[in-house]
Amino acid sequence: MLAMFVGADRTETAINAAQVTFVSSVTGGTRIRFGEGRSVTVTEPIAEVMDSLNRALRPHE
């Protein structure tokens, strides 16, 4: 259930798709939010992020 992205600092970032609570578009990429006020900003556009997260949640299709 992990999805890989490039963080705003250009490092690879692995996201557990099951923990994502909110996704929003920001300047220069997409912000992915988790519980307890945690978030990460990635460089991919929101459509690509949503597609990757959805694929991670349905690995057997």
C-alpha positions in Angstrom: 0.0 0.0 0.0 3.0 2.3 -0.5 3.2 5.0 -3.2 6.5 6.7 -4.2 6.8 10.4 -4.9 9.5 13.1 -5.1 9.4 15.4 -2.1 9.7 19.2 -2.4 13.3 18.8 -1.3 13.9 16.4 -4.2 14.2 13.3 -2.0 12.2 10.1 -2.7 9.2 9.9 -0.4 7.2 6.7 0.4 3.6 7.3 1.4 1.2 4.8 3.1 -1.9 5.4 1.0 -4.1 4.0 3.7 -3.1 6.9 6.1 -3.8 9.8 3.7 -6.7 12.0 5.0 -6.5 14.9 2.5 -4.8 15.9 -0.7 -4.6 19.5 -2.0 -2.9 21.3 -4.9 -0.2 23.8 -3.8 2.2 26.0 -5.7 4.9 23.7 -7.2 3.2 20.4 -6.4 0.7 18.6 -4.1 0.3 18.5 -0.3 -0.6 15.1 1.1 -2.0 15.3 4.7 -2.1 12.6 7.3 -3.6 12.5 10.8 -2.2 14.4 13.7 -1.3 17.5 11.6 1.4 15.7 9.6 1.8 16.5 5.9 4.3 16.2 3.0 4.6 18.3 -0.1 5.5 16.4 -3.3 6.4 17.7 -6.8 3.9 15.6 -8.7 0.6 17.2 -9.9 -2.5 16.3 -7.9 -3.9 14.1 -10.7 -0.8 11.9 -10.7 -0.8 11.7 -6.9 -4.4 10.6 -6.8 -3.8 8.0 -9.5 -0.8 6.6 -7.6 -2.6 6.6 -4.3 -5.7 4.8 -5.8 -3.4 2.2 -7.5 -1.7 1.6 -4.1 -5.0 0.9 -2.5 -6.1 -1.6 -5.2 -2.9 -3.6 -5.8 -4.7 -6.7 -7.1 -6.6 -5.2 -9.9 
